[in-house]
Amino acid sequence: MFLSVFDMFKVGIGPSSSHTMGPMVAAAKFLATLKASPFHAHGLRASLHGSLAFTGVGHATDRATILGLAGFEPATYDHAKAEAALEEIHATRTITPPGFAAMRFDPKTDMVFDYGPSLPGHANGMILRALDAEGDVILEETYYSIGGGFVLTAAELAAGESAKAATPVPYPFETAAQMLEMAAKSGLSVAEMKRANELVFRSKAELEAGLARIWEVMDNCIERGMAVDGILPGGLKVRRRAKGIREALEAERGLNMTPPHTINDWMSLYAMAVNEENAAGGQVVTAPTNGAAGVLPAVVRYWLDHVPGASRSKIGDFLLTAAAIGGLCKHNASISGAECGCQAEVGSAAAMAAAGICAVMGGTPEQVENAAEIALEHHLGMTCDPVKGLVQVPCIERNGLGAIKAVSAASLALRGDGQHLVSLDVCIETMRQTGHDMHEKYKETSLGGLAVNVPNC
């Protein structure tokens, strides 16, 4: 099993990797399929199903789908151009992606929210159609946004990961147990094995530049989030708090009476800054998802700014170690809130962050695995119940607490020798089973939990 660090960490836009980035990616894939087909389309139509329908407005799924059909993609997204394109589409009721003639598309009738049963493959399903001049369907494809910005067609989902043509890598671990066995035999760290796998597909210079770019975007997101205040969009009137918290913490520096636990406020600050940017539709990095995008950057920033001996030269090791753990979570369970609840998003993010900081603080592979297990274990059963379908409440604060748990888990692991009762593999399997058993109303549909007990206005 190989999942690249650049699959786990993708530059994109908020507020959701599965509900915003995924539909935009799906639309881009559909355009590519349409361009390669012999058909000449005169119109387009999209329907959202399951969680994409129930929380689509709050997650800007309709907007993302329309922009994807207009040719926009998450990694190169330009907000000003997107706003202009949306205005033109609504005014003309036509859409003109690059390389195509203008096609009919009325957002009021051709962007459909289907609140019936979910599509059979996944809770996040959507169907895209191309129409001829008479309005008949000439091309149709079903897509599933399976979390973290990953998108599969119905055929790809049915075929499964094993059907993909796999390029051999030197350390193809599919479980944490295999990871530890390979580390013991090779004498390499988790990051070193992950790096060797990555170098099969790209040069060392490309890998290092890509890792540096990931952290640059993450760190810039933290800085933007700490510099801006105001009200987040969506109607809940949630105030951005990161700027005020930063100013208060900086004012307290040097005071003798500052309590030791204030360090937790710094971790929460960094995470909340990212997730407030995400909620505002800003540029973020999936880690492994948008909804959990603040946990890992917060832990990296905490390590760099507050831990003696931290070095930027080790950020690559942090990210590679974290990506290895995230890959195990995705391969053996899920990173999708719509599939397994928030345990799959913030829980996986905390496990990744715990493993990363444990590694750069000198942890052995066994301690790294232990750190990830502790962090994930204490997120098991966490539901995904965003109020009004917005990635704001409880998501923003939840990332701060996830970062604190990650650091605590790594610290506990570093105090031990890596030997422990519950393995990471058992914990990941438990997450999968718990997600399977969890009621649909607690899996990103906003039909239960806080979403129905907190006033939406």
C-alpha positions, 0 to 999 in steps of 0.5 A, spaced: 500 500 500 502 506 497 499 513 499 503 519 497 505 524 502 502 529 497 495 525 497 495 526 504 497 533 504 493 537 498 493 544 498 486 546 497 480 551 499 475 551 505 471 549 508 471 542 507 475 537 503 470 532 502 464 537 501 468 542 497 474 540 494 472 533 492 466 536 488 470 541 485 475 535 483 469 531 481 467 536 476 474 537 473 474 529 472 467 529 469 470 535 464 476 531 462 471 525 460 466 529 456 472 532 452 475 525 451 468 523 449 465 523 442 459 527 444 457 534 443 454 537 450 449 543 450 448 543 457 450 540 464 446 538 470 449 536 477 445 532 483 448 531 490 446 525 494 446 523 502 451 528 506 453 532 500 445 534 499 444 535 507 450 539 509 451 541 502 449 549 502 453 550 509 459 546 506 458 550 499 458 544 495 453 547 490 458 553 489 464 548 488 460 543 484 458 549 479 465 552 479 468 545 478 464 545 472 466 552 470 474 549 470 476 551 477 480 546 481 482 547 488 490 547 488 489 553 483 483 556 485 483 564 484 477 567 489 476 573 485 476 570 478 471 565 481 466 570 484 466 573 477 465 566 474 459 565 478 456 572 477 456 570 470 453 563 470 447 566 474 446 571 470 446 568 463 444 561 465 450 558 461 457 555 463 463 555 459 469 551 461 476 552 458 476 548 451 468 548 451 463 552 447 457 555 452 453 550 455 446 551 458 446 551 466 441 554 470 443 553 478 436 554 480 434 548 476 440 544 474 444 544 481 439 539 484 439 537 492 436 530 492 434 528 500 432 521 498 436 515 500 444 516 499 447 513 493 449 505 494 457 506 494 458 512 499 455 517 504 458 523 499 455 521 492 454 526 486 451 524 479 454 529 473 450 529 467 451 532 460 445 533 455 444 534 448 440 540 445 434 536 446 435 535 454 437 528 453 442 525 457 448 523 453 454 522 458 453 520 466 458 519 471 457 517 479 462 520 483 464 519 490 467 524 495 471 519 500 474 524 504 480 528 504 479 531 497 479 524 494 474 522 489 472 516 485 468 514 480 462 508 482 466 503 478 473 505 481 470 505 488 467 498 486 474 495 483 477 497 490 484 500 491 487 493 490 485 494 482 490 500 481 496 498 478 501 499 483 508 501 482 513 497 487 516 501 493 521 498 498 517 499 504 510 497 502 507 496 509 499 496 509 498 495 517 502 498 523 505 491 525 508 491 518 511 498 519 514 496 525 517 489 522 520 493 516 523 498 521 526 493 525 529 489 519 531 495 516 534 499 522 530 505 519 525 510 522 518 511 519 520 517 516 526 514 512 522 508 510 516 513 507 522 517 504 524 511 500 517 510 498 516 517 495 523 517 492 520 511 487 516 517 484 520 523 484 527 526 485 529 528 492 529 535 490 522 535 488 520 531 494 524 536 499 521 542 495 514 539 495 514 538 503 517 545 504 511 548 500 506 544 504 509 547 510 509 554 507 502 554 506 500 551 513 504 556 516 501 562 512 494 559 514 496 560 521 499 567 520 493 569 516 488 566 521 491 570 527 491 577 523 484 577 522 478 578 526 470 579 524 464 574 523 465 568 519 460 567 513 454 562 513 449 565 518 451 563 525 454 569 526 460 566 529 466 570 531 473 569 529 477 569 536 484 567 534 486 574 533 484 576 540 487 570 543 494 571 540 494 579 542 492 576 549 497 571 550 503 576 547 501 581 552 501 576 558 508 574 556 513 575 561 508 575 567 510 571 573 503 569 574 502 566 567 499 559 569 503 553 566 497 550 562 497 557 558 501 553 553 495 549 551 492 556 549 497 557 544 496 550 541 489 552 541 490 558 538 494 555 532 489 550 530 483 555 531 487 560 526 487 555 521 480 552 522 477 559 522 481 561 515 478 554 513 471 556 515 472 563 511 473 559 505 481 560 505 487 556 502 488 550 507 492 544 506 488 537 508 491 534 514 488 529 512 481 533 511 479 540 511 475 539 517 481 537 521 486 541 517 488 545 524 491 539 528 497 538 525 499 545 523 498 547 530 502 541 533 508 543 528 508 550 530 508 549 537 514 544 536 517 550 532 516 555 537 515 552 544 520 546 544 527 547 545 531 544 540 526 544 535 529 545 528 525 547 521 530 542 518 526 536 521 519 538 518 520 533 512 520 528 517 514 530 521 510 530 515 512 524 512 511 520 519 504 523 519 503 521 512 505 514 514 500 514 519 494 517 515 495 512 510 494 507 515 487 510 517 485 511 510 487 504 508 484 500 513 478 505 516 476 512 513 478 519 514 471 521 512 466 524 517 460 522 513 463 515 513 465 514 520 464 521 524 469 526 526 473 520 529 475 519 522 477 526 521 480 529 528 481 523 530 486 521 525 489 528 524 491 527 532 494 520 531 498 523 525 500 529 529 502 525 535 506 520 531 510 526 527 512 530 534 514 524 537 518 522 531 522 529 531 523 529 538 527 522 538 521 517 538 523 510 536 518 507 531 515 503 537 514 510 540 511 513 534 506 507 533 504 508 541 503 516 540 498 515 534 494 509 538 494 513 544 491 520 540 486 516 536 484 511 541 481 517 545 477 520 539 474 513 538 466 514 537 466 522 536 460 524 532 460 529 526 454 534 527 456 541 525 451 546 526 447 548 520 452 544 516 458 549 517 465 547 519 465 552 525 461 549 531 464 544 534 469 544 528 474 550 530 475 548 537 475 541 536 481 542 532 485 545 538 483 540 543 485 535 538 492 538 537 493 538 545 491 531 545 496 529 540 502 533 544 499 529 550 499 522 547 506 523 544 509 525 551 506 519 554 509 515 548 516 518 549 515 516 557 515 509 555 518 504 551 513 503 546 510 497 549 503 497 550 496 493 550 492 496 545 495 496 538 494 502 533 492 497 528 486 495 533 485 502 534 484 503 527 479 497 526 475 499 532 474 506 529 472 503 522 467 498 526 464 504 530 463 508 524 459 502 521 455 502 527 454 509 528 447 512 526 447 516 520 444 522 523 451 523 527 455 522 520 456 529 517 448 530 515 447 535 521 441 531 523 443 529 530 447 532 536 449 539 536 446 540 530 439 539 532 440 542 539 443 549 538 439 554 534 441 555 527 440 563 527 
